[in-house]
Amino acid sequence: SYELTQPPSVSVSPGQTASVTCSGHKLGDKYTSWYQQKPGQSPVIVIYEDNKRPSGIPERFSGSNSGNTATLTISGTQAMDEADYYCQVWDSRTYVVFGGGTKVTVL
Amino acid sequence: QAQLVESGGGVVPPGGSLSLSCAASGFTFSRYAMHWVRQAPGKGLEWVAFIRYDGNSIYYADSVKGRFTISRDNSKNTLYLQMNSLRPEDTAVYYCAKDRDELVPAHLFDYWGRGTLVTVSS
């Protein structure tokens, strides 16, 4: 079955850039989405098709995907960006796959 | 604006059954694939099941295959999840989620419900 691996945690200072990685076999051949989930809330999509932002998502959120790694980048990180982030792909055999999630802490 | 409201969660003993519902509004339900996704307490997201807009294509995660059944009633704008032979490891918040694209699924989720908690315990 297809698997996605994320670091458990990432720390960033306010105003700095946070990078969250997601690794999987030939991940660059698939479209990756990213979801933000704050405590007690439902997930919200912040990036889809590797690098597209849904309407209403701030420009400071961006994404890339190449080789075996997709990356969610938060530029000028704000306190409100503190949350868990999950990558997600569709695989023809495993269907929908989520990464284990990364807790982004704004120190 | 799409809205999804889950119901039916509760406490059930191991081996028991439970049926979840998800009432959809604010979009043409019959034109979109739908999914169930769950989250165990303090854990990450786990995809559970998918159903195509017309109900003619269904997929399950291996962890629930043979025990859970996803279905939909487009006349009632409602998605269902019948859960049988429940195990303690099925304890989770269950979310219904709307697929982003009409008719041909994108397999990503643009709207989520608030979830309903299922606890499997004696």
Interface residues (C-beta under 8 A of the other chain):
Chain A: S1 Y31 S33 Y35 Q37 S42 P43 V44 I45 Y48 P54 D84 Y86 Q88 W90 Y95 V96 V97 F98 G99 G100 G101
Chain B: H35 V37 G44 L45 E46 W47 F50 Y59 A61 D62 Y95 R100 A106 H107 L108 F109 D110 W112 G113 R114 G115
